[in-house]
């Protein structure tokens, strides 16, 4: 979905997933760390405690909600 959002804006799509998320966050004025949270938990560099995962996903879902609002108002040529 993130790569498609970049394509719709005429943006190049980076190869690294993290860079894709960061660029979407920049374009749609979102918190990149919040959006990257789910990716970091899925491909962990360390083990997360259950409470940390809950907090990460809450932050992620809050940013996804903001992105949905941005998509709903998106004008596609």
C-alpha positions in Angstrom: 0.0 0.0 0.0 2.8 2.4 0.9 4.6 1.9 -2.4 1.3 2.5 -4.3 0.8 5.8 -2.4 4.3 6.9 -3.5 3.5 6.0 -7.1 0.3 7.9 -7.1 2.2 11.0 -6.1 4.8 10.4 -8.8 7.5 9.6 -6.2 10.2 7.0 -6.7 9.8 3.9 -4.6 12.9 3.0 -2.5 14.0 -0.6 -2.3 14.2 -0.7 1.5 10.8 -1.0 3.3 12.0 1.4 6.0 12.7 4.1 3.4 9.3 3.6 1.8 7.6 4.1 5.2 9.7 7.2 6.0 8.8 8.8 2.7 5.1 8.1 3.1 5.3 9.6 6.5 7.0 12.7 5.1 4.5 13.2 2.3 1.4 12.7 4.5 2.8 14.4 7.6 2.8 11.2 9.8 5.0 9.9 12.5 7.5 7.7 10.7 8.5 5.9 14.0 4.9 5.1 14.7 4.4 3.6 11.2 7.7 1.7 11.4 6.7 0.1 14.7 4.9 -2.8 13.2 7.8 -3.5 10.8 10.3 -3.4 13.7 8.2 -5.9 15.7 7.8 -8.2 12.7 11.6 -8.2 11.9 13.0 -7.6 15.3 16.6 -6.7 16.1 15.7 -7.5 19.7 13.0 -9.3 21.7 10.1 -7.1 22.8 8.1 -7.5 25.9 4.3 -7.9 25.6 3.6 -4.5 26.9 6.0 -2.9 24.5 4.3 -4.6 21.6 0.9 -3.4 22.7 2.2 0.2 22.9 4.0 -0.1 19.5 0.9 -1.4 17.8 -1.3 1.3 19.4 1.0 4.0 18.0 1.0 2.2 14.6 -2.8 2.0 14.5 -3.0 5.7 15.4 -0.8 6.6 12.4 -2.7 4.3 10.1 -5.9 6.0 11.2 -4.4 9.3 10.2 -3.2 7.9 6.9 -6.7 6.6 6.2 -8.0 10.2 6.6 -5.4 11.4 4.2 -6.2 8.8 1.7 -9.9 9.6 1.9 -9.2 13.2 0.9 -6.6 12.2 -1.7 -7.2 13.6 -5.2 -6.2 11.2 -7.9 -5.8 12.5 -11.5 
